[in-house]
Amino acid sequence: MYYAIISEDIENSLALRQSARPAHLERLQALKSEGRLLVAGPHPAIDTPEPGEAGFTGSLVIAEFDSLEAAQAWADADPYIEAGVYQKVTVKPFKAVLP
């Protein structure tokens, strides 16, 4: 089943994001390689795909896991957690309907 991992950044998280980004992306690439990643990406802090110094306000990952517990464990091990980027992470079941 798919699970949505919805993360909210702390204020002014850009420097922390940049430092932990390679490890964060490595884990997402692993999900992609396993055919389990539906979509992943950050939420720009302003209405543009390249927010520059404004940074981001959070992230969304939708991926397949065996259970809610497995999805939560994966989310809890995100390098952005260790780096202090996220202030809140919510994991919920997700049903893909379209496209």
QUIQUI-V652457 format. One record per residue. N is the residue number from 1. RES is the residue in one small letter. OMEGA is omega in whole degrees, 0 to 359 (* if undefined). BURIAL is 1 if it has 9 or more other C-alpha atoms within 8 Angstrom, else 0. Layout:
n={N	N}
res={RES	RES}
omega={OMEGA	OMEGA}
burial={BURIAL	BURIAL}
//
This chain:
n={1	2	3	4	5	6	7	8	9	10	11	12	13	14	15	16	17	18	19	20	21	22	23	24	25	26	27	28	29	30	31	32	33	34	35	36	37	38	39	40	41	42	43	44	45	46	47	48	49	50	51	52	53	54	55	56	57	58	59	60	61	62	63	64	65	66	67	68	69	70	71	72	73	74	75	76	77	78	79	80	81	82	83	84	85	86	87	88	89	90	91	92	93	94	95	96	97	98	99}
res={m	y	y	a	i	i	s	e	d	i	e	n	s	l	a	l	r	q	s	a	r	p	a	h	l	e	r	l	q	a	l	k	s	e	g	r	l	l	v	a	g	p	h	p	a	i	d	t	p	e	p	g	e	a	g	f	t	g	s	l	v	i	a	e	f	d	s	l	e	a	a	q	a	w	a	d	a	d	p	y	i	e	a	g	v	y	q	k	v	t	v	k	p	f	k	a	v	l	p}
omega={175	175	176	176	187	186	177	180	166	174	176	185	191	181	178	177	183	182	183	187	181	180	178	181	179	178	178	177	178	177	179	180	179	180	185	185	176	181	175	176	181	174	178	181	177	188	177	180	179	187	179	184	178	175	187	181	180	183	173	173	172	185	181	176	180	184	174	180	179	178	179	179	178	180	181	181	181	177	177	176	181	181	179	180	187	173	181	176	178	178	182	172	182	177	178	181	180	357	*}
burial={1	1	1	1	1	1	1	1	1	1	0	0	1	1	0	1	1	0	0	1	1	0	0	1	0	0	1	1	0	0	1	1	0	0	0	1	1	0	0	1	0	1	1	1	1	0	0	0	0	0	1	0	0	1	1	1	1	1	1	1	1	1	1	1	1	0	0	1	0	1	1	1	0	0	1	0	0	1	1	1	1	0	1	1	1	1	1	0	1	0	1	0	1	1	0	0	0	0	0}
//
